[in-house]
Amino acid sequence: MITAAQLRAARALLGIDQRQLAELSGLSVPTIQRMEASEGTIRGNVDSLVKLIDALGTAGVEVINEGAASSGGGRGVRLKAGFGSPKVQT
């Protein structure tokens, strides 16, 4: 799914803080904080994880799962093609 490190990296790519991500995803700030503090893969309510991934995707971030097509072969995040400005306005 998504790791805490990927979540922090995705937020950094977008240039947003935890409060802005909470607003984009419809989750609370404490939920975002708990997810980012996780060890390894984020565990949580499926609905919350779907909201998070959807919000990141809508903002222009693609989550790269382990084994997915990427030059390095590992997990990561990247901006989707066509999303030139990483700063998200809320």
N, C-alpha and C positions, 0 to 999 in steps of 0.2 A: 504494500500500500504506500505509505509515506513515512519517512523517518523524521525524528525531531530535527536533525541536522538539515534535511531537505526543506523542512518548513521554515527554519530560520534563514536558509539561503534564498528561498523563494521570496520571503518578505524583504530581504535585503535587495534582491534584484528589482523588486517593485518600488523600493524606497519608501516603504510604509512602516508604521509602528504597529504594535499589537492592538491598540485601540482601533486603528483603521481596518485592520484585518478582521477584527471582531464585527465591525459594522458591515463590511463587505460580505461576510459569511453568515451573519445572523446569529453568531455565537457570542457568549460573554467573554470579557477580557480574562477572567480567571480560567475559563476553559482553554483559551489560546495559551495562556501562561503554563498551564498544566501540560498541554500537548508539547510545547517547546521544551519543557523540563524533563520529558520522558527520556528513558534510555533506549536507544535503538528505535524500532518501529513503534509508531504511535498506536496505542490501544485506546479504544473508547467506544462510545455509542456509534453504531453504524450511521445513523442519521447525521450526527455531528461530523463524522469523517467525510461523508458525501457532501455536506454543505461546504466544508473546508476545501475539498478538491475542486468542487464546482466553482467556488469563489476565486480560487487561484487560476483556474482555467479561463474564466471570464475576464480576469485581469491580465491574462496573457502569458501565464507561466505553465509550462508543460513539465509534469513530473515524470522523470525517467526511472522506471523500475529496474532492478538488477536483472541483467540478461537482456534488456531491451536494446534496440539498435542505438548505439552511441559509440563514438570513436574510442572511448576509454573502456567500455564494457561494464562499468559499474553504475551505481545509482547516481542520480543528480537531478538538477533542474535546469531549464533553459527557457529563455523567452521564445514564444511562438513566432513563427515567421509573420511579418506584417505588423508586429507590435514594436514600433521604433522607439517610443519614449517609455522607459521603465517606470516613470513616476505616475502613480495612480491618483487621480483627483477624487476626493470624497465630499 
